[in-house]
């Protein structure tokens, strides 16, 4: 950005102040621009929340995959991974937890392969 001299200010700093200053921000007080800023902030927050949720779900899926793989003694297939995630989504995490903790190896493999029942 261009520097505004001779005072040593720069345009970028001035624009940031105009946007961020909630009390005195010139751009926030301008009707259409202020609404656009508020909407952009809201959308940014939503995207951030969505990305955080997606990362959390991915981390949980990876953890479950590792735990199931450890219990059955091999790496899960892509279909088995999808089965775990879909069962947790549709029937709730309790069903997945019970299967992981209570079923023996062979029963767990069968559980992963059988068609999913709806809760």
Biopython code that builds the backbone (N, CA, C, O; Angstrom):
import numpy as np
from Bio.PDB.StructureBuilder import StructureBuilder

atoms = [
    (1, "UNK", "N", (0.833, -1.177, 0.000)),
    (1, "UNK", "CA", (0.000, 0.000, 0.000)),
    (1, "UNK", "C", (0.883, 1.247, 0.000)),
    (1, "UNK", "O", (2.026, 1.234, 0.456)),
    (2, "UNK", "N", (0.327, 2.279, -0.509)),
    (2, "UNK", "CA", (1.078, 3.533, -0.595)),
    (2, "UNK", "C", (1.233, 4.155, 0.787)),
    (2, "UNK", "O", (0.358, 4.040, 1.645)),
    (3, "UNK", "N", (2.346, 4.801, 0.971)),
    (3, "UNK", "CA", (2.610, 5.496, 2.219)),
    (3, "UNK", "C", (2.115, 6.923, 2.101)),
    (3, "UNK", "O", (2.345, 7.586, 1.089)),
    (4, "UNK", "N", (1.432, 7.399, 3.140)),
    (4, "UNK", "CA", (0.966, 8.787, 3.167)),
    (4, "UNK", "C", (2.001, 9.568, 3.955)),
    (4, "UNK", "O", (2.123, 9.383, 5.166)),
    (5, "UNK", "N", (2.739, 10.426, 3.298)),
    (5, "UNK", "CA", (3.776, 11.231, 3.952)),
    (5, "UNK", "C", (3.328, 12.677, 3.995)),
    (5, "UNK", "O", (2.399, 13.018, 3.264)),
    (6, "UNK", "N", (3.881, 13.500, 4.747)),
    (6, "UNK", "CA", (5.094, 13.433, 5.554)),
    (6, "UNK", "C", (4.835, 12.989, 6.988)),
    (6, "UNK", "O", (5.769, 13.012, 7.790)),
    (7, "UNK", "N", (3.620, 12.587, 7.358)),
    (7, "UNK", "CA", (3.299, 12.288, 8.752)),
    (7, "UNK", "C", (3.735, 10.896, 9.199)),
    (7, "UNK", "O", (3.705, 10.598, 10.393)),
    (8, "UNK", "N", (4.135, 10.047, 8.268)),
    (8, "UNK", "CA", (4.579, 8.706, 8.616)),
    (8, "UNK", "C", (3.437, 7.701, 8.724)),
    (8, "UNK", "O", (3.667, 6.574, 9.163)),
    (9, "UNK", "N", (2.226, 8.062, 8.344)),
    (9, "UNK", "CA", (1.102, 7.133, 8.349)),
    (9, "UNK", "C", (1.131, 6.334, 7.053)),
    (9, "UNK", "O", (1.758, 6.744, 6.076)),
    (10, "UNK", "N", (0.459, 5.206, 7.048)),
    (10, "UNK", "CA", (0.305, 4.542, 5.761)),
    (10, "UNK", "C", (-1.156, 4.182, 5.544)),
    (10, "UNK", "O", (-1.921, 4.050, 6.500)),
    (11, "UNK", "N", (-1.529, 4.029, 4.316)),
    (11, "UNK", "CA", (-2.920, 3.847, 3.924)),
    (11, "UNK", "C", (-3.515, 2.582, 4.523)),
    (11, "UNK", "O", (-4.670, 2.587, 4.950)),
    (12, "UNK", "N", (-2.749, 1.504, 4.561)),
    (12, "UNK", "CA", (-3.252, 0.260, 5.111)),
    (12, "UNK", "C", (-3.654, 0.432, 6.575)),
    (12, "UNK", "O", (-4.733, -0.006, 6.974)),
    (13, "UNK", "N", (-2.798, 1.064, 7.378)),
    (13, "UNK", "CA", (-3.112, 1.294, 8.793)),
    (13, "UNK", "C", (-4.372, 2.146, 8.937)),
    (13, "UNK", "O", (-5.221, 1.871, 9.786)),
    (14, "UNK", "N", (-4.485, 3.156, 8.123)),
    (14, "UNK", "CA", (-5.646, 4.039, 8.205)),
    (14, "UNK", "C", (-6.930, 3.296, 7.855)),
    (14, "UNK", "O", (-7.953, 3.488, 8.513)),
    (15, "UNK", "N", (-6.891, 2.450, 6.828)),
    (15, "UNK", "CA", (-8.076, 1.676, 6.444)),
    (15, "UNK", "C", (-8.459, 0.677, 7.531)),
    (15, "UNK", "O", (-9.641, 0.493, 7.818)),
    (16, "UNK", "N", (-7.474, 0.039, 8.129)),
    (16, "UNK", "CA", (-7.748, -0.906, 9.215)),
    (16, "UNK", "C", (-8.426, -0.199, 10.367)),
    (16, "UNK", "O", (-9.388, -0.719, 10.932)),
    (17, "UNK", "N", (-7.950, 0.958, 10.720)),
    (17, "UNK", "CA", (-8.563, 1.734, 11.802)),
    (17, "UNK", "C", (-10.000, 2.091, 11.436)),
    (17, "UNK", "O", (-10.889, 2.035, 12.286)),
    (18, "UNK", "N", (-10.231, 2.454, 10.183)),
    (18, "UNK", "CA", (-11.571, 2.830, 9.748)),
    (18, "UNK", "C", (-12.541, 1.654, 9.820)),
    (18, "UNK", "O", (-13.736, 1.856, 10.030)),
    (19, "UNK", "N", (-12.052, 0.446, 9.651)),
    (19, "UNK", "CA", (-12.905, -0.742, 9.698)),
    (19, "UNK", "C", (-13.031, -1.272, 11.114)),
    (19, "UNK", "O", (-14.137, -1.584, 11.554)),
    (20, "UNK", "N", (-11.928, -1.380, 11.838)),
    (20, "UNK", "CA", (-11.923, -2.063, 13.125)),
    (20, "UNK", "C", (-12.464, -1.243, 14.275)),
    (20, "UNK", "O", (-12.976, -1.820, 15.234)),
    (21, "UNK", "N", (-12.377, 0.032, 14.229)),
    (21, "UNK", "CA", (-12.836, 0.867, 15.335)),
    (21, "UNK", "C", (-14.365, 0.846, 15.354)),
    (21, "UNK", "O", (-15.006, 1.546, 14.570)),
    (22, "UNK", "N", (-14.939, 0.057, 16.235)),
    (22, "UNK", "CA", (-16.384, -0.126, 16.269)),
    (22, "UNK", "C", (-17.123, 1.128, 16.709)),
    (22, "UNK", "O", (-18.264, 1.345, 16.301)),
    (23, "UNK", "N", (-16.498, 1.948, 17.525)),
    (23, "UNK", "CA", (-17.149, 3.156, 18.016)),
    (23, "UNK", "C", (-17.048, 4.290, 16.991)),
    (23, "UNK", "O", (-18.039, 4.952, 16.681)),
    (24, "UNK", "N", (-15.854, 4.497, 16.481)),
    (24, "UNK", "CA", (-15.609, 5.667, 15.654)),
    (24, "UNK", "C", (-15.311, 5.331, 14.193)),
    (24, "UNK", "O", (-15.124, 6.235, 13.379)),
    (25, "UNK", "N", (-15.264, 4.036, 13.852)),
    (25, "UNK", "CA", (-14.870, 3.635, 12.506)),
    (25, "UNK", "C", (-15.748, 4.247, 11.429)),
    (25, "UNK", "O", (-16.953, 4.000, 11.379)),
    (26, "UNK", "N", (-15.145, 5.033, 10.583)),
    (26, "UNK", "CA", (-15.868, 5.730, 9.528)),
    (26, "UNK", "C", (-16.570, 4.743, 8.596)),
    (26, "UNK", "O", (-17.736, 4.932, 8.250)),
    (27, "UNK", "N", (-15.857, 3.694, 8.192)),
    (27, "UNK", "CA", (-16.463, 2.750, 7.253)),
    (27, "UNK", "C", (-17.607, 1.974, 7.896)),
    (27, "UNK", "O", (-18.589, 1.652, 7.227)),
    (28, "UNK", "N", (-17.488, 1.672, 9.182)),
    (28, "UNK", "CA", (-18.567, 0.961, 9.879)),
    (28, "UNK", "C", (-19.818, 1.839, 10.008)),
    (28, "UNK", "O", (-20.937, 1.327, 10.044)),
    (29, "UNK", "N", (-19.630, 3.133, 10.076)),
    (29, "UNK", "CA", (-20.767, 4.040, 10.234)),
    (29, "UNK", "C", (-21.420, 4.362, 8.905)),
    (29, "UNK", "O", (-22.524, 4.906, 8.880)),
    (30, "UNK", "N", (-20.767, 4.040, 7.801)),
    (30, "UNK", "CA", (-21.349, 4.286, 6.480)),
    (30, "UNK", "C", (-22.375, 3.182, 6.229)),
    (30, "UNK", "O", (-22.022, 2.003, 6.245)),
    (31, "UNK", "N", (-23.648, 3.547, 5.995)),
    (31, "UNK", "CA", (-24.718, 2.545, 5.984)),
    (31, "UNK", "C", (-24.458, 1.282, 5.152)),
    (31, "UNK", "O", (-24.479, 0.184, 5.708)),
    (32, "UNK", "N", (-24.225, 1.393, 3.903)),
    (32, "UNK", "CA", (-24.069, 0.198, 3.068)),
    (32, "UNK", "C", (-22.756, -0.510, 3.362)),
    (32, "UNK", "O", (-22.731, -1.736, 3.472)),
    (33, "UNK", "N", (-21.684, 0.223, 3.489)),
    (33, "UNK", "CA", (-20.372, -0.372, 3.742)),
    (33, "UNK", "C", (-20.350, -1.033, 5.119)),
    (33, "UNK", "O", (-19.805, -2.128, 5.264)),
    (34, "UNK", "N", (-20.925, -0.397, 6.115)),
    (34, "UNK", "CA", (-20.977, -0.975, 7.453)),
    (34, "UNK", "C", (-21.717, -2.302, 7.465)),
    (34, "UNK", "O", (-21.282, -3.253, 8.115)),
    (35, "UNK", "N", (-22.836, -2.369, 6.748)),
    (35, "UNK", "CA", (-23.595, -3.617, 6.652)),
    (35, "UNK", "C", (-22.767, -4.697, 5.959)),
    (35, "UNK", "O", (-22.792, -5.861, 6.360)),
    (36, "UNK", "N", (-22.032, -4.304, 4.914)),
    (36, "UNK", "CA", (-21.189, -5.266, 4.194)),
    (36, "UNK", "C", (-20.085, -5.799, 5.104)),
    (36, "UNK", "O", (-19.771, -6.989, 5.067)),
    (37, "UNK", "N", (-19.500, -4.929, 5.915)),
    (37, "UNK", "CA", (-18.444, -5.349, 6.834)),
    (37, "UNK", "C", (-19.001, -6.339, 7.852)),
    (37, "UNK", "O", (-18.387, -7.373, 8.115)),
    (38, "UNK", "N", (-20.160, -6.024, 8.424)),
    (38, "UNK", "CA", (-20.775, -6.909, 9.412)),
    (38, "UNK", "C", (-21.108, -8.255, 8.786)),
    (38, "UNK", "O", (-20.857, -9.293, 9.399)),
    (39, "UNK", "N", (-21.662, -8.262, 7.594)),
    (39, "UNK", "CA", (-21.997, -9.523, 6.904)),
    (39, "UNK", "C", (-20.741, -10.322, 6.588)),
    (39, "UNK", "O", (-20.728, -11.542, 6.753)),
    (40, "UNK", "N", (-19.695, -9.657, 6.141)),
    (40, "UNK", "CA", (-18.435, -10.354, 5.840)),
    (40, "UNK", "C", (-17.848, -10.974, 7.106)),
    (40, "UNK", "O", (-17.335, -12.093, 7.068)),
    (41, "UNK", "N", (-17.920, -10.263, 8.215)),
    (41, "UNK", "CA", (-17.429, -10.815, 9.482)),
    (41, "UNK", "C", (-18.248, -12.033, 9.898)),
    (41, "UNK", "O", (-17.690, -13.034, 10.348)),
    (42, "UNK", "N", (-19.571, -11.951, 9.748)),
    (42, "UNK", "CA", (-20.451, -13.065, 10.111)),
    (42, "UNK", "C", (-20.141, -14.300, 9.265)),
    (42, "UNK", "O", (-20.047, -15.413, 9.781)),
    (43, "UNK", "N", (-19.983, -14.084, 7.952)),
    (43, "UNK", "CA", (-19.662, -15.215, 7.072)),
    (43, "UNK", "C", (-18.301, -15.795, 7.399)),
    (43, "UNK", "O", (-18.113, -17.012, 7.363)),
    (44, "UNK", "N", (-17.349, -14.927, 7.719)),
    (44, "UNK", "CA", (-16.014, -15.395, 8.092)),
    (44, "UNK", "C", (-16.051, -16.242, 9.354)),
    (44, "UNK", "O", (-15.373, -17.265, 9.441)),
    (45, "UNK", "N", (-16.842, -15.816, 10.329)),
    (45, "UNK", "CA", (-16.993, -16.590, 11.565)),
    (45, "UNK", "C", (-17.630, -17.938, 11.281)),
    (45, "UNK", "O", (-17.194, -18.955, 11.819)),
    (46, "UNK", "N", (-18.662, -17.957, 10.436)),
    (46, "UNK", "CA", (-19.322, -19.214, 10.092)),
    (46, "UNK", "C", (-18.357, -20.170, 9.394)),
    (46, "UNK", "O", (-18.324, -21.363, 9.698)),
    (47, "UNK", "N", (-17.569, -19.636, 8.453)),
    (47, "UNK", "CA", (-16.594, -20.491, 7.746)),
    (47, "UNK", "C", (-15.556, -21.028, 8.715)),
    (47, "UNK", "O", (-15.158, -22.189, 8.626)),
    (48, "UNK", "N", (-15.120, -20.185, 9.638)),
    (48, "UNK", "CA", (-14.152, -20.627, 10.638)),
    (48, "UNK", "C", (-14.722, -21.728, 11.517)),
    (48, "UNK", "O", (-14.046, -22.715, 11.808)),
    (49, "UNK", "N", (-15.979, -21.553, 11.942)),
    (49, "UNK", "CA", (-16.625, -22.573, 12.756)),
    (49, "UNK", "C", (-16.783, -23.867, 11.972)),
    (49, "UNK", "O", (-16.546, -24.954, 12.498)),
    (50, "UNK", "N", (-17.185, -23.744, 10.710)),
    (50, "UNK", "CA", (-17.372, -24.928, 9.876)),
    (50, "UNK", "C", (-16.046, -25.656, 9.671)),
    (50, "UNK", "O", (-15.989, -26.883, 9.761)),
    (51, "UNK", "N", (-14.989, -24.909, 9.398)),
    (51, "UNK", "CA", (-13.678, -25.536, 9.214)),
    (51, "UNK", "C", (-13.224, -26.222, 10.494)),
    (51, "UNK", "O", (-12.674, -27.322, 10.450)),
    (52, "UNK", "N", (-13.450, -25.580, 11.627)),
    (52, "UNK", "CA", (-13.093, -26.183, 12.904)),
    (52, "UNK", "C", (-13.864, -27.465, 13.155)),
    (52, "UNK", "O", (-13.308, -28.454, 13.633)),
    (53, "UNK", "N", (-15.148, -27.440, 12.829)),
    (53, "UNK", "CA", (-15.975, -28.637, 12.993)),
    (53, "UNK", "C", (-15.503, -29.750, 12.069)),
    (53, "UNK", "O", (-15.421, -30.908, 12.479)),
    (54, "UNK", "N", (-15.192, -29.405, 10.822)),
    (54, "UNK", "CA", (-14.711, -30.412, 9.870)),
    (54, "UNK", "C", (-13.388, -31.016, 10.341)),
    (54, "UNK", "O", (-13.186, -32.226, 10.250)),
    (55, "UNK", "N", (-12.499, -30.178, 10.839)),
    (55, "UNK", "CA", (-11.214, -30.686, 11.347)),
    (55, "UNK", "C", (-11.426, -31.590, 12.553)),
    (55, "UNK", "O", (-10.764, -32.620, 12.685)),
    (56, "UNK", "N", (-12.337, -31.213, 13.421)),
    (56, "UNK", "CA", (-12.641, -32.032, 14.588)),
    (56, "UNK", "C", (-13.219, -33.375, 14.193)),
    (56, "UNK", "O", (-12.833, -34.406, 14.745)),
    (57, "UNK", "N", (-14.146, -33.373, 13.235)),
    (57, "UNK", "CA", (-14.734, -34.625, 12.765)),
    (57, "UNK", "C", (-13.680, -35.508, 12.109)),
    (57, "UNK", "O", (-13.680, -36.726, 12.288)),
    (58, "UNK", "N", (-12.794, -34.893, 11.358)),
    (58, "UNK", "CA", (-11.742, -35.658, 10.701)),
    (58, "UNK", "C", (-10.810, -36.289, 11.741)),
    (58, "UNK", "O", (-10.424, -37.450, 11.605)),
    (59, "UNK", "N", (-10.456, -35.535, 12.763)),
    (59, "UNK", "CA", (-9.585, -36.050, 13.819)),
    (59, "UNK", "C", (-10.253, -37.206, 14.561)),
    (59, "UNK", "O", (-9.604, -38.204, 14.876)),
    (60, "UNK", "N", (-11.547, -37.070, 14.838)),
    (60, "UNK", "CA", (-12.279, -38.138, 15.516)),
    (60, "UNK", "C", (-12.351, -39.380, 14.635)),
    (60, "UNK", "O", (-12.159, -40.497, 15.116)),
    (61, "UNK", "N", (-12.627, -39.189, 13.350)),
    (61, "UNK", "CA", (-12.692, -40.325, 12.425)),
    (61, "UNK", "C", (-11.342, -41.037, 12.352)),
    (61, "UNK", "O", (-11.288, -42.266, 12.330)),
    (62, "UNK", "N", (-10.258, -40.270, 12.315)),
    (62, "UNK", "CA", (-8.927, -40.883, 12.272)),
    (62, "UNK", "C", (-8.636, -41.661, 13.553)),
    (62, "UNK", "O", (-8.087, -42.762, 13.507)),
    (63, "UNK", "N", (-9.004, -41.089, 14.684)),
    (63, "UNK", "CA", (-8.806, -41.768, 15.960)),
    (63, "UNK", "C", (-9.612, -43.062, 16.022)),
    (63, "UNK", "O", (-9.087, -44.106, 16.408)),
    (64, "UNK", "N", (-10.884, -42.993, 15.642)),
    (64, "UNK", "CA", (-11.714, -44.200, 15.639)),
    (64, "UNK", "C", (-11.138, -45.250, 14.693)),
    (64, "UNK", "O", (-11.104, -46.437, 15.017)),
    (65, "UNK", "N", (-10.692, -44.808, 13.536)),
    (65, "UNK", "CA", (-10.091, -45.746, 12.583)),
    (65, "UNK", "C", (-8.891, -46.461, 13.177)),
    (65, "UNK", "O", (-8.740, -47.671, 13.008)),
    (66, "UNK", "N", (-8.037, -45.720, 13.870)),
    (66, "UNK", "CA", (-6.861, -46.336, 14.501)),
    (66, "UNK", "C", (-7.267, -47.307, 15.610)),
    (66, "UNK", "O", (-6.698, -48.391, 15.736)),
    (67, "UNK", "N", (-8.253, -46.909, 16.407)),
    (67, "UNK", "CA", (-8.700, -47.782, 17.496)),
    (67, "UNK", "C", (-9.321, -49.075, 16.958)),
    (67, "UNK", "O", (-9.027, -50.164, 17.452)),
    (68, "UNK", "N", (-10.178, -48.947, 15.946)),
    (68, "UNK", "CA", (-10.777, -50.139, 15.346)),
    (68, "UNK", "C", (-9.704, -51.012, 14.712)),
    (68, "UNK", "O", (-9.730, -52.234, 14.862)),
    (69, "UNK", "N", (-8.761, -50.399, 14.005)),
    (69, "UNK", "CA", (-7.682, -51.165, 13.369)),
    (69, "UNK", "C", (-6.888, -51.933, 14.414)),
    (69, "UNK", "O", (-6.504, -53.082, 14.192)),
    (70, "UNK", "N", (-6.652, -51.319, 15.512)),
    (70, "UNK", "CA", (-5.909, -51.976, 16.592)),
    (70, "UNK", "C", (-6.696, -53.164, 17.145)),
    (70, "UNK", "O", (-6.127, -54.219, 17.425)),
    (71, "UNK", "N", (-7.999, -52.985, 17.298)),
    (71, "UNK", "CA", (-8.834, -54.068, 17.834)),
    (71, "UNK", "C", (-8.937, -55.248, 16.878)),
    (71, "UNK", "O", (-8.958, -56.398, 17.318)),
    (72, "UNK", "N", (-9.003, -54.979, 15.561)),
    (72, "UNK", "CA", (-9.162, -56.094, 14.619)),
    (72, "UNK", "C", (-7.828, -56.572, 14.044)),
    (72, "UNK", "O", (-7.783, -57.563, 13.315)),
    (73, "UNK", "N", (-6.766, -55.882, 14.365)),
    (73, "UNK", "CA", (-5.437, -56.357, 13.985)),
    (73, "UNK", "C", (-5.017, -56.067, 12.561)),
    (73, "UNK", "O", (-4.090, -56.691, 12.047)),
    (74, "UNK", "N", (-5.679, -55.138, 11.926)),
    (74, "UNK", "CA", (-5.302, -54.749, 10.561)),
    (74, "UNK", "C", (-5.859, -53.379, 10.262)),
    (74, "UNK", "O", (-6.722, -52.868, 10.976)),
    (75, "UNK", "N", (-5.354, -52.792, 9.194)),
    (75, "UNK", "CA", (-5.844, -51.487, 8.753)),
    (75, "UNK", "C", (-7.259, -51.645, 8.195)),
    (75, "UNK", "O", (-7.566, -52.636, 7.533)),
    (76, "UNK", "N", (-8.108, -50.667, 8.468)),
    (76, "UNK", "CA", (-9.478, -50.710, 7.959)),
    (76, "UNK", "C", (-9.525, -50.410, 6.466)),
    (76, "UNK", "O", (-8.695, -49.669, 5.939)),
    (77, "UNK", "N", (-10.505, -50.997, 5.800)),
    (77, "UNK", "CA", (-10.741, -50.647, 4.403)),
    (77, "UNK", "C", (-11.476, -49.314, 4.365)),
    (77, "UNK", "O", (-12.000, -48.858, 5.381)),
    (78, "UNK", "N", (-11.514, -48.700, 3.205)),
    (78, "UNK", "CA", (-12.232, -47.426, 3.059)),
    (78, "UNK", "C", (-13.711, -47.625, 3.371)),
    (78, "UNK", "O", (-14.339, -46.753, 3.970)),
    (79, "UNK", "N", (-14.268, -48.755, 2.973)),
    (79, "UNK", "CA", (-15.680, -49.047, 3.247)),
    (79, "UNK", "C", (-15.929, -49.185, 4.749)),
    (79, "UNK", "O", (-16.946, -48.707, 5.251)),
    (80, "UNK", "N", (-15.023, -49.824, 5.460)),
    (80, "UNK", "CA", (-15.160, -49.959, 6.914)),
    (80, "UNK", "C", (-15.063, -48.595, 7.597)),
    (80, "UNK", "O", (-15.802, -48.324, 8.544)),
    (81, "UNK", "N", (-14.171, -47.747, 7.131)),
    (81, "UNK", "CA", (-14.059, -46.398, 7.695)),
    (81, "UNK", "C", (-15.351, -45.620, 7.487)),
    (81, "UNK", "O", (-15.833, -44.951, 8.401)),
    (82, "UNK", "N", (-15.914, -45.711, 6.276)),
    (82, "UNK", "CA", (-17.182, -45.034, 5.996)),
    (82, "UNK", "C", (-18.297, -45.592, 6.877)),
    (82, "UNK", "O", (-19.154, -44.847, 7.353)),
    (83, "UNK", "N", (-18.278, -46.897, 7.089)),
    (83, "UNK", "CA", (-19.286, -47.543, 7.924)),
    (83, "UNK", "C", (-19.268, -46.982, 9.338)),
    (83, "UNK", "O", (-20.322, -46.685, 9.899)),
    (84, "UNK", "N", (-18.095, -46.835, 9.912)),
    (84, "UNK", "CA", (-17.970, -46.296, 11.273)),
    (84, "UNK", "C", (-18.526, -44.880, 11.331)),
    (84, "UNK", "O", (-19.314, -44.555, 12.218)),
    (85, "UNK", "N", (-18.122, -44.051, 10.400)),
    (85, "UNK", "CA", (-18.558, -42.649, 10.398)),
    (85, "UNK", "C", (-20.063, -42.558, 10.188)),
    (85, "UNK", "O", (-20.740, -41.790, 10.872)),
    (86, "UNK", "N", (-20.589, -43.329, 9.253)),
    (86, "UNK", "CA", (-22.021, -43.289, 8.967)),
    (86, "UNK", "C", (-22.832, -43.811, 10.155)),
    (86, "UNK", "O", (-23.871, -43.245, 10.492)),
    (87, "UNK", "N", (-22.362, -44.886, 10.789)),
    (87, "UNK", "CA", (-23.069, -45.421, 11.962)),
    (87, "UNK", "C", (-23.090, -44.384, 13.091)),
    (87, "UNK", "O", (-24.112, -44.200, 13.751)),
    (88, "UNK", "N", (-21.982, -43.724, 13.303)),
    (88, "UNK", "CA", (-21.929, -42.708, 14.357)),
    (88, "UNK", "C", (-22.864, -41.546, 14.034)),
    (88, "UNK", "O", (-23.512, -40.997, 14.926)),
    (89, "UNK", "N", (-22.931, -41.176, 12.763)),
    (89, "UNK", "CA", (-23.793, -40.065, 12.352)),
    (89, "UNK", "C", (-25.268, -40.431, 12.464)),
    (89, "UNK", "O", (-26.065, -39.651, 12.986)),
    (90, "UNK", "N", (-25.636, -41.617, 11.974)),
    (90, "UNK", "CA", (-27.045, -42.002, 11.928)),
    (90, "UNK", "C", (-27.544, -42.542, 13.268)),
    (90, "UNK", "O", (-28.596, -42.127, 13.755)),
    (91, "UNK", "N", (-26.796, -43.458, 13.854)),
    (91, "UNK", "CA", (-27.259, -44.142, 15.068)),
    (91, "UNK", "C", (-26.675, -43.569, 16.346)),
    (91, "UNK", "O", (-27.067, -43.961, 17.445)),
    (92, "UNK", "N", (-25.757, -42.657, 16.206)),
    (92, "UNK", "CA", (-25.156, -42.039, 17.376)),
    (92, "UNK", "C", (-23.836, -42.683, 17.758)),
    (92, "UNK", "O", (-23.576, -43.839, 17.425)),
    (93, "UNK", "N", (-23.015, -41.932, 18.454)),
    (93, "UNK", "CA", (-21.691, -42.433, 18.822)),
    (93, "UNK", "C", (-21.738, -43.571, 19.838)),
    (93, "UNK", "O", (-20.779, -44.333, 19.955)),
    (94, "UNK", "N", (-22.842, -43.694, 20.571)),
    (94, "UNK", "CA", (-22.933, -44.769, 21.564)),
    (94, "UNK", "C", (-22.804, -46.144, 20.922)),
    (94, "UNK", "O", (-22.124, -47.020, 21.456)),
    (95, "UNK", "N", (-23.459, -46.335, 19.768)),
    (95, "UNK", "CA", (-23.394, -47.634, 19.094)),
    (95, "UNK", "C", (-21.955, -47.969, 18.704)),
    (95, "UNK", "O", (-21.507, -49.103, 18.875)),
    (96, "UNK", "N", (-21.247, -46.995, 18.189)),
    (96, "UNK", "CA", (-19.855, -47.212, 17.789)),
    (96, "UNK", "C", (-19.004, -47.514, 19.016)),
    (96, "UNK", "O", (-18.158, -48.407, 18.981)),
    (97, "UNK", "N", (-19.219, -46.786, 20.082)),
    (97, "UNK", "CA", (-18.466, -46.998, 21.318)),
    (97, "UNK", "C", (-18.691, -48.398, 21.872)),
    (97, "UNK", "O", (-17.740, -49.079, 22.256)),
    (98, "UNK", "N", (-19.951, -48.828, 21.914)),
    (98, "UNK", "CA", (-20.266, -50.167, 22.425)),
    (98, "UNK", "C", (-19.591, -51.227, 21.565)),
    (98, "UNK", "O", (-18.986, -52.161, 22.091)),
    (99, "UNK", "N", (-19.691, -51.087, 20.250)),
    (99, "UNK", "CA", (-19.069, -52.067, 19.357)),
    (99, "UNK", "C", (-17.565, -52.119, 19.582)),
    (99, "UNK", "O", (-16.988, -53.202, 19.683)),
    (100, "UNK", "N", (-16.944, -50.983, 19.659)),
    (100, "UNK", "CA", (-15.491, -50.916, 19.826)),
    (100, "UNK", "C", (-15.041, -51.543, 21.132)),
    (100, "UNK", "O", (-14.045, -52.265, 21.162)),
    (101, "UNK", "N", (-15.757, -51.279, 22.202)),
    (101, "UNK", "CA", (-15.316, -51.724, 23.522)),
    (101, "UNK", "C", (-15.802, -53.116, 23.915)),
    (101, "UNK", "O", (-15.151, -53.793, 24.710)),
    (102, "UNK", "N", (-16.938, -53.551, 23.366)),
    (102, "UNK", "CA", (-17.521, -54.794, 23.852)),
    (102, "UNK", "C", (-17.438, -55.976, 22.901)),
    (102, "UNK", "O", (-17.455, -57.121, 23.351)),
    (103, "UNK", "N", (-17.349, -55.734, 21.605)),
    (103, "UNK", "CA", (-17.312, -56.854, 20.664)),
    (103, "UNK", "C", (-15.907, -57.441, 20.553)),
    (103, "UNK", "O", (-14.908, -56.723, 20.579)),
    (104, "UNK", "N", (-15.863, -58.749, 20.430)),
    (104, "UNK", "CA", (-14.588, -59.431, 20.171)),
    (104, "UNK", "C", (-14.190, -59.186, 18.723)),
    (104, "UNK", "O", (-14.989, -58.706, 17.918)),
    (105, "UNK", "N", (-12.956, -59.520, 18.406)),
    (105, "UNK", "CA", (-12.388, -59.226, 17.082)),
    (105, "UNK", "C", (-13.291, -59.664, 15.940)),
    (105, "UNK", "O", (-13.644, -58.842, 15.095)),
    (106, "UNK", "N", (-13.673, -60.931, 15.890)),
    (106, "UNK", "CA", (-14.483, -61.452, 14.771)),
    (106, "UNK", "C", (-15.864, -60.800, 14.724)),
    (106, "UNK", "O", (-16.373, -60.485, 13.648)),
    (107, "UNK", "N", (-16.459, -60.602, 15.885)),
    (107, "UNK", "CA", (-17.764, -59.947, 15.938)),
    (107, "UNK", "C", (-17.652, -58.499, 15.459)),
    (107, "UNK", "O", (-18.558, -57.988, 14.800)),
    (108, "UNK", "N", (-16.562, -57.852, 15.785)),
    (108, "UNK", "CA", (-16.340, -56.478, 15.349)),
    (108, "UNK", "C", (-16.185, -56.399, 13.832)),
    (108, "UNK", "O", (-16.708, -55.480, 13.203)),
    (109, "UNK", "N", (-15.477, -57.347, 13.249)),
    (109, "UNK", "CA", (-15.328, -57.394, 11.784)),
    (109, "UNK", "C", (-16.692, -57.599, 11.133)),
    (109, "UNK", "O", (-17.009, -56.953, 10.134)),
    (110, "UNK", "N", (-17.510, -58.508, 11.705)),
    (110, "UNK", "CA", (-18.859, -58.735, 11.163)),
    (110, "UNK", "C", (-19.713, -57.471, 11.300)),
    (110, "UNK", "O", (-20.452, -57.107, 10.385)),
    (111, "UNK", "N", (-19.602, -56.812, 12.448)),
    (111, "UNK", "CA", (-20.371, -55.590, 12.681)),
    (111, "UNK", "C", (-20.026, -54.527, 11.633)),
    (111, "UNK", "O", (-20.910, -53.841, 11.118)),
    (112, "UNK", "N", (-18.744, -54.400, 11.328)),
    (112, "UNK", "CA", (-18.310, -53.421, 10.323)),
    (112, "UNK", "C", (-18.856, -53.758, 8.935)),
    (112, "UNK", "O", (-19.130, -52.857, 8.142)),
    (113, "UNK", "N", (-19.015, -55.047, 8.639)),
    (113, "UNK", "CA", (-19.420, -55.473, 7.309)),
    (113, "UNK", "C", (-20.938, -55.522, 7.131)),
    (113, "UNK", "O", (-21.431, -55.408, 6.008)),
    (114, "UNK", "N", (-21.681, -55.689, 8.226)),
    (114, "UNK", "CA", (-23.128, -55.861, 8.078)),
    (114, "UNK", "C", (-23.814, -54.555, 7.704)),
    (114, "UNK", "O", (-23.333, -53.468, 8.023)),
    (115, "UNK", "N", (-24.947, -54.683, 7.020)),
    (115, "UNK", "CA", (-25.695, -53.473, 6.664)),
    (115, "UNK", "C", (-26.116, -52.727, 7.927)),
    (115, "UNK", "O", (-26.407, -53.327, 8.963)),
    (116, "UNK", "N", (-26.138, -51.452, 7.812)),
    (116, "UNK", "CA", (-26.442, -50.611, 8.971)),
    (116, "UNK", "C", (-27.948, -50.610, 9.207)),
    (116, "UNK", "O", (-28.742, -50.524, 8.270)),
    (117, "UNK", "N", (-28.317, -50.708, 10.476)),
    (117, "UNK", "CA", (-29.723, -50.590, 10.847)),
    (117, "UNK", "C", (-29.956, -49.165, 11.316)),
    (117, "UNK", "O", (-29.079, -48.558, 11.930)),
    (118, "UNK", "N", (-31.106, -48.642, 11.036)),
    (118, "UNK", "CA", (-31.430, -47.282, 11.482)),
    (118, "UNK", "C", (-31.945, -47.312, 12.896)),
    (118, "UNK", "O", (-32.701, -48.204, 13.282)),
    (119, "UNK", "N", (-31.524, -46.319, 13.671)),
    (119, "UNK", "CA", (-31.936, -46.245, 15.080)),
    (119, "UNK", "C", (-33.391, -45.910, 15.218)),
    (119, "UNK", "O", (-33.898, -45.808, 16.335)),
]
sb = StructureBuilder()
sb.init_structure("model")
sb.init_model(0)
sb.init_chain("A")
sb.init_seg("    ")
for serial, (resi, resn, name, xyz) in enumerate(atoms, 1):
    if name == "N":
        sb.init_residue(resn, " ", resi, " ")
    sb.init_atom(name, np.array(xyz, "f"), 0.0, 1.0, " ", f" {name:<3s}", serial, name[0])
structure = sb.get_structure()
